[in-house]
Amino acid sequence: MIDRSPLARPFPALPDIAGVTPRVARARYKEWDRCDLTYVELAEGTAVAGVFTRNVCCSTEVELGRDSAALGKARALVVNAGNSNAFTGFRGREAVDQIRDQVAAHLGCSASDVFVSSTGVIGVPLPRDKAREGVAAALTAAPCSWEQVAETIGTT
């Protein structure tokens, strides 16, 4: 658990969702002692839709997410916290492709069925070695609560 402000509202009780299995792990994108990678496995046949920025200056994650959402199906979501991977060019694209390929190989699905999102520092490419290790840890981690997912995704 992370330290909370005494003014913060308590996290609501959220039920498990059939066909949705969240897991978290440490990729160690930053020097902090907490999980920073969320992996959510979705059941085969999961339908997906999305709302994306219309800004032409967006991250690889947004560009690929738009394309994948148009196909209407998903098997997984990976969220990196601490590094937005935005404005990182080809190196950022390589990191996202690696994550999608790694998860797709694990699930036996297409890389286009894997959605990746990142939040945090802008302009720094996502470290591929840390992403690879974090994803590997998340793929084998025990399922977790939605509160753990929220804590992992939060960057401030």
PyRosetta script that sets phi, psi and omega in degrees:
from pyrosetta import init, pose_from_sequence

init()
pose = pose_from_sequence("MIDRSPLARPFPALPDIAGVTPRVARARYKEWDRCDLTYVELAEGTAVAGVFTRNVCCSTEVELGRDSAALGKARALVVNAGNSNAFTGFRGREAVDQIRDQVAAHLGCSASDVFVSSTGVIGVPLPRDKAREGVAAALTAAPCSWEQVAETIGTT")
pose.set_psi(1, 147.5)
pose.set_omega(1, 177.6)
pose.set_phi(2, -97.1)
pose.set_psi(2, 158.3)
pose.set_omega(2, 176.8)
pose.set_phi(3, -68.0)
pose.set_psi(3, 138.4)
pose.set_omega(3, -178.3)
pose.set_phi(4, -118.5)
pose.set_psi(4, 150.5)
pose.set_omega(4, 172.5)
pose.set_phi(5, -65.7)
pose.set_psi(5, 144.1)
pose.set_omega(5, 176.2)
pose.set_phi(6, -65.4)
pose.set_psi(6, -14.1)
pose.set_omega(6, 179.1)
pose.set_phi(7, -91.2)
pose.set_psi(7, -9.8)
pose.set_omega(7, -177.6)
pose.set_phi(8, -68.8)
pose.set_psi(8, 140.6)
pose.set_omega(8, 176.1)
pose.set_phi(9, -73.7)
pose.set_psi(9, 149.3)
pose.set_omega(9, 178.4)
pose.set_phi(10, -67.2)
pose.set_psi(10, 150.4)
pose.set_omega(10, 178.4)
pose.set_phi(11, -70.2)
pose.set_psi(11, 133.2)
pose.set_omega(11, -177.7)
pose.set_phi(12, -72.3)
pose.set_psi(12, 153.6)
pose.set_omega(12, 174.3)
pose.set_phi(13, -72.5)
pose.set_psi(13, 123.4)
pose.set_omega(13, 179.8)
pose.set_phi(14, -118.8)
pose.set_psi(14, 135.5)
pose.set_omega(14, -178.7)
pose.set_phi(15, -77.5)
pose.set_psi(15, 159.5)
pose.set_omega(15, 169.6)
pose.set_phi(16, -64.9)
pose.set_psi(16, 152.7)
pose.set_omega(16, 178.6)
pose.set_phi(17, -118.1)
pose.set_psi(17, 121.3)
pose.set_omega(17, -179.8)
pose.set_phi(18, -57.1)
pose.set_psi(18, 131.7)
pose.set_omega(18, 177.8)
pose.set_phi(19, 84.2)
pose.set_psi(19, 3.5)
pose.set_omega(19, 179.5)
pose.set_phi(20, -127.0)
pose.set_psi(20, 115.7)
pose.set_omega(20, -176.6)
pose.set_phi(21, -122.4)
pose.set_psi(21, 104.9)
pose.set_omega(21, 178.7)
pose.set_phi(22, -86.9)
pose.set_psi(22, 146.2)
pose.set_omega(22, 175.6)
pose.set_phi(23, -143.1)
pose.set_psi(23, 152.9)
pose.set_omega(23, 176.9)
pose.set_phi(24, -131.1)
pose.set_psi(24, 157.8)
pose.set_omega(24, -179.8)
pose.set_phi(25, -155.2)
pose.set_psi(25, 173.7)
pose.set_omega(25, 177.1)
pose.set_phi(26, -105.4)
pose.set_psi(26, 115.1)
pose.set_omega(26, 171.9)
pose.set_phi(27, -92.5)
pose.set_psi(27, -18.6)
pose.set_omega(27, 179.7)
pose.set_phi(28, 64.4)
pose.set_psi(28, 44.2)
pose.set_omega(28, 176.9)
pose.set_phi(29, -63.3)
pose.set_psi(29, -32.0)
pose.set_omega(29, 179.1)
pose.set_phi(30, -129.1)
pose.set_psi(30, 169.0)
pose.set_omega(30, 179.0)
pose.set_phi(31, -84.3)
pose.set_psi(31, 71.1)
pose.set_omega(31, 175.3)
pose.set_phi(32, -136.6)
pose.set_psi(32, 156.4)
pose.set_omega(32, -175.0)
pose.set_phi(33, -101.2)
pose.set_psi(33, 69.3)
pose.set_omega(33, 178.0)
pose.set_phi(34, -160.4)
pose.set_psi(34, 165.7)
pose.set_omega(34, 176.5)
pose.set_phi(35, -67.7)
pose.set_psi(35, 145.3)
pose.set_omega(35, -179.4)
pose.set_phi(36, -140.5)
pose.set_psi(36, 14.5)
pose.set_omega(36, 176.7)
pose.set_phi(37, -137.5)
pose.set_psi(37, 125.4)
pose.set_omega(37, 177.2)
pose.set_phi(38, -109.8)
pose.set_psi(38, 134.8)
pose.set_omega(38, 176.1)
pose.set_phi(39, -126.1)
pose.set_psi(39, 125.6)
pose.set_omega(39, 177.8)
pose.set_phi(40, -121.6)
pose.set_psi(40, 115.9)
pose.set_omega(40, 177.3)
pose.set_phi(41, -88.6)
pose.set_psi(41, 133.9)
pose.set_omega(41, -179.2)
pose.set_phi(42, -113.4)
pose.set_psi(42, 142.9)
pose.set_omega(42, -179.0)
pose.set_phi(43, -61.6)
pose.set_psi(43, 150.8)
pose.set_omega(43, 174.8)
pose.set_phi(44, -56.0)
pose.set_psi(44, 141.0)
pose.set_omega(44, 179.7)
pose.set_phi(45, 86.8)
pose.set_psi(45, 5.4)
pose.set_omega(45, 178.9)
pose.set_phi(46, -66.6)
pose.set_psi(46, 126.4)
pose.set_omega(46, 176.6)
pose.set_phi(47, -85.7)
pose.set_psi(47, 149.7)
pose.set_omega(47, -178.2)
pose.set_phi(48, -140.3)
pose.set_psi(48, 149.1)
pose.set_omega(48, 172.0)
pose.set_phi(49, -141.4)
pose.set_psi(49, 161.9)
pose.set_omega(49, -178.5)
pose.set_phi(50, -151.4)
pose.set_psi(50, 157.5)
pose.set_omega(50, 172.9)
pose.set_phi(51, -121.0)
pose.set_psi(51, 124.4)
pose.set_omega(51, -174.5)
pose.set_phi(52, -126.7)
pose.set_psi(52, 156.4)
pose.set_omega(52, 174.9)
pose.set_phi(53, -59.5)
pose.set_psi(53, 150.1)
pose.set_omega(53, 175.4)
pose.set_phi(54, -95.6)
pose.set_psi(54, -3.0)
pose.set_omega(54, -178.8)
pose.set_phi(55, -61.6)
pose.set_psi(55, 135.0)
pose.set_omega(55, 179.2)
pose.set_phi(56, -74.7)
pose.set_psi(56, -18.0)
pose.set_omega(56, 177.7)
pose.set_phi(57, -96.3)
pose.set_psi(57, 82.3)
pose.set_omega(57, -178.9)
pose.set_phi(58, -130.9)
pose.set_psi(58, 169.3)
pose.set_omega(58, -177.6)
pose.set_phi(59, -77.1)
pose.set_psi(59, 164.6)
pose.set_omega(59, 173.9)
pose.set_phi(60, -56.9)
pose.set_psi(60, -38.9)
pose.set_omega(60, -179.6)
pose.set_phi(61, -58.4)
pose.set_psi(61, -40.9)
pose.set_omega(61, 179.2)
pose.set_phi(62, -68.9)
pose.set_psi(62, -45.8)
pose.set_omega(62, -179.9)
pose.set_phi(63, -58.4)
pose.set_psi(63, -48.7)
pose.set_omega(63, -179.1)
pose.set_phi(64, -70.2)
pose.set_psi(64, -34.7)
pose.set_omega(64, 177.6)
pose.set_phi(65, -62.8)
pose.set_psi(65, -40.8)
pose.set_omega(65, 176.4)
pose.set_phi(66, -58.7)
pose.set_psi(66, -48.3)
pose.set_omega(66, -178.6)
pose.set_phi(67, -62.3)
pose.set_psi(67, -44.2)
pose.set_omega(67, -178.5)
pose.set_phi(68, -68.5)
pose.set_psi(68, -39.9)
pose.set_omega(68, 179.9)
pose.set_phi(69, -61.4)
pose.set_psi(69, -33.1)
pose.set_omega(69, 179.0)
pose.set_phi(70, -63.3)
pose.set_psi(70, -23.1)
pose.set_omega(70, 178.3)
pose.set_phi(71, -80.4)
pose.set_psi(71, -19.1)
pose.set_omega(71, 171.5)
pose.set_phi(72, 81.9)
pose.set_psi(72, 10.0)
pose.set_omega(72, 179.4)
pose.set_phi(73, -141.1)
pose.set_psi(73, 156.9)
pose.set_omega(73, -179.6)
pose.set_phi(74, -149.2)
pose.set_psi(74, 151.0)
pose.set_omega(74, 174.0)
pose.set_phi(75, -121.1)
pose.set_psi(75, -19.6)
pose.set_omega(75, -177.7)
pose.set_phi(76, -159.3)
pose.set_psi(76, 157.6)
pose.set_omega(76, 173.3)
pose.set_phi(77, -131.7)
pose.set_psi(77, 132.0)
pose.set_omega(77, 174.0)
pose.set_phi(78, -120.9)
pose.set_psi(78, 129.2)
pose.set_omega(78, 177.5)
pose.set_phi(79, -122.3)
pose.set_psi(79, 121.6)
pose.set_omega(79, 176.3)
pose.set_phi(80, -95.9)
pose.set_psi(80, 135.3)
pose.set_omega(80, 178.6)
pose.set_phi(81, -118.2)
pose.set_psi(81, 135.4)
pose.set_omega(81, 178.2)
pose.set_phi(82, 108.5)
pose.set_psi(82, -13.4)
pose.set_omega(82, 180.0)
pose.set_phi(83, -148.9)
pose.set_psi(83, 114.7)
pose.set_omega(83, -175.8)
pose.set_phi(84, -76.5)
pose.set_psi(84, -20.3)
pose.set_omega(84, -178.7)
pose.set_phi(85, 61.4)
pose.set_psi(85, 15.2)
pose.set_omega(85, 179.0)
pose.set_phi(86, -87.0)
pose.set_psi(86, 146.7)
pose.set_omega(86, -178.7)
pose.set_phi(87, 58.8)
pose.set_psi(87, 46.2)
pose.set_omega(87, -178.2)
pose.set_phi(88, -121.4)
pose.set_psi(88, 1.1)
pose.set_omega(88, 173.7)
pose.set_phi(89, 62.2)
pose.set_psi(89, -144.1)
pose.set_omega(89, -174.1)
pose.set_phi(90, -62.7)
pose.set_psi(90, -37.6)
pose.set_omega(90, -179.7)
pose.set_phi(91, -63.3)
pose.set_psi(91, -38.8)
pose.set_omega(91, 176.4)
pose.set_phi(92, -66.3)
pose.set_psi(92, -38.6)
pose.set_omega(92, 177.9)
pose.set_phi(93, -63.4)
pose.set_psi(93, -42.0)
pose.set_omega(93, 178.3)
pose.set_phi(94, -59.3)
pose.set_psi(94, -41.3)
pose.set_omega(94, -179.8)
pose.set_phi(95, -63.5)
pose.set_psi(95, -43.6)
pose.set_omega(95, -180.0)
pose.set_phi(96, -67.5)
pose.set_psi(96, -42.5)
pose.set_omega(96, 177.3)
pose.set_phi(97, -59.6)
pose.set_psi(97, -40.8)
pose.set_omega(97, 179.1)
pose.set_phi(98, -62.1)
pose.set_psi(98, -45.3)
pose.set_omega(98, 179.2)
pose.set_phi(99, -61.8)
pose.set_psi(99, -48.1)
pose.set_omega(99, -179.5)
pose.set_phi(100, -61.1)
pose.set_psi(100, -43.8)
pose.set_omega(100, 179.8)
pose.set_phi(101, -64.6)
pose.set_psi(101, -41.3)
pose.set_omega(101, -179.2)
pose.set_phi(102, -63.5)
pose.set_psi(102, -46.2)
pose.set_omega(102, 179.8)
pose.set_phi(103, -68.9)
pose.set_psi(103, -41.9)
pose.set_omega(103, 179.6)
pose.set_phi(104, -61.0)
pose.set_psi(104, -40.9)
pose.set_omega(104, 178.2)
pose.set_phi(105, -63.5)
pose.set_psi(105, -39.8)
pose.set_omega(105, 179.3)
pose.set_phi(106, -64.9)
pose.set_psi(106, -41.0)
pose.set_omega(106, -176.5)
pose.set_phi(107, -89.7)
pose.set_psi(107, -14.7)
pose.set_omega(107, -176.2)
pose.set_phi(108, 71.7)
pose.set_psi(108, 39.2)
pose.set_omega(108, -179.6)
pose.set_phi(109, -128.2)
pose.set_psi(109, -179.1)
pose.set_omega(109, 176.8)
pose.set_phi(110, -78.7)
pose.set_psi(110, 147.4)
pose.set_omega(110, 176.1)
pose.set_phi(111, -59.5)
pose.set_psi(111, -28.4)
pose.set_omega(111, 179.6)
pose.set_phi(112, -69.6)
pose.set_psi(112, -11.3)
pose.set_omega(112, 176.6)
pose.set_phi(113, -88.0)
pose.set_psi(113, -1.1)
pose.set_omega(113, -178.2)
pose.set_phi(114, -109.6)
pose.set_psi(114, 118.7)
pose.set_omega(114, 179.0)
pose.set_phi(115, -97.8)
pose.set_psi(115, 135.5)
pose.set_omega(115, 179.2)
pose.set_phi(116, -122.6)
pose.set_psi(116, 137.9)
pose.set_omega(116, 176.2)
pose.set_phi(117, -136.5)
pose.set_psi(117, 149.7)
pose.set_omega(117, -179.9)
pose.set_phi(118, -140.7)
pose.set_psi(118, 144.9)
pose.set_omega(118, 179.5)
pose.set_phi(119, -139.3)
pose.set_psi(119, 139.7)
pose.set_omega(119, 179.2)
pose.set_phi(120, 140.4)
pose.set_psi(120, -142.8)
pose.set_omega(120, -175.6)
pose.set_phi(121, -61.7)
pose.set_psi(121, 133.7)
pose.set_omega(121, -179.8)
pose.set_phi(122, -94.9)
pose.set_psi(122, 143.2)
pose.set_omega(122, 172.9)
pose.set_phi(123, 90.7)
pose.set_psi(123, 2.7)
pose.set_omega(123, 178.7)
pose.set_phi(124, -115.2)
pose.set_psi(124, 120.9)
pose.set_omega(124, 179.4)
pose.set_phi(125, -59.9)
pose.set_psi(125, 142.4)
pose.set_omega(125, 176.4)
pose.set_phi(126, -63.6)
pose.set_psi(126, 124.8)
pose.set_omega(126, -179.5)
pose.set_phi(127, -65.9)
pose.set_psi(127, 116.7)
pose.set_omega(127, -175.0)
pose.set_phi(128, -62.5)
pose.set_psi(128, -39.9)
pose.set_omega(128, -179.1)
pose.set_phi(129, -64.7)
pose.set_psi(129, -42.2)
pose.set_omega(129, 178.6)
pose.set_phi(130, -68.5)
pose.set_psi(130, -38.9)
pose.set_omega(130, 177.6)
pose.set_phi(131, -62.1)
pose.set_psi(131, -45.4)
pose.set_omega(131, -179.4)
pose.set_phi(132, -58.9)
pose.set_psi(132, -47.6)
pose.set_omega(132, -179.1)
pose.set_phi(133, -67.6)
pose.set_psi(133, -39.6)
pose.set_omega(133, 179.0)
pose.set_phi(134, -65.2)
pose.set_psi(134, -42.7)
pose.set_omega(134, 178.1)
pose.set_phi(135, -64.4)
pose.set_psi(135, -43.9)
pose.set_omega(135, 179.0)
pose.set_phi(136, -58.3)
pose.set_psi(136, -42.4)
pose.set_omega(136, 178.8)
pose.set_phi(137, -66.4)
pose.set_psi(137, -40.5)
pose.set_omega(137, -179.0)
pose.set_phi(138, -67.2)
pose.set_psi(138, -37.3)
pose.set_omega(138, -178.5)
pose.set_phi(139, -61.3)
pose.set_psi(139, -27.4)
pose.set_omega(139, -177.7)
pose.set_phi(140, -109.8)
pose.set_psi(140, 2.1)
pose.set_omega(140, -179.6)
pose.set_phi(141, -71.2)
pose.set_psi(141, 157.8)
pose.set_omega(141, 175.5)
pose.set_phi(142, -70.7)
pose.set_psi(142, 147.7)
pose.set_omega(142, 174.4)
pose.set_phi(143, -56.3)
pose.set_psi(143, 151.2)
pose.set_omega(143, -175.9)
pose.set_phi(144, -130.6)
pose.set_psi(144, 178.5)
pose.set_omega(144, -179.7)
pose.set_phi(145, -85.8)
pose.set_psi(145, 164.6)
pose.set_omega(145, 176.4)
pose.set_phi(146, -68.4)
pose.set_psi(146, -28.2)
pose.set_omega(146, 176.0)
pose.set_phi(147, -65.3)
pose.set_psi(147, -41.0)
pose.set_omega(147, 176.8)
pose.set_phi(148, -63.6)
pose.set_psi(148, -37.9)
pose.set_omega(148, 176.7)
pose.set_phi(149, -61.6)
pose.set_psi(149, -47.6)
pose.set_omega(149, -179.2)
pose.set_phi(150, -61.2)
pose.set_psi(150, -42.1)
pose.set_omega(150, 178.7)
pose.set_phi(151, -65.0)
pose.set_psi(151, -36.1)
pose.set_omega(151, -178.6)
pose.set_phi(152, -70.9)
pose.set_psi(152, -40.7)
pose.set_omega(152, -178.2)
pose.set_phi(153, -73.1)
pose.set_psi(153, -31.5)
pose.set_omega(153, -177.5)
pose.set_phi(154, -61.8)
pose.set_psi(154, 136.6)
pose.set_omega(154, -180.0)
pose.set_phi(155, -116.0)
pose.set_psi(155, -7.9)
pose.set_omega(155, 179.9)
pose.set_phi(156, -126.9)
pose.dump_pdb("model.pdb")
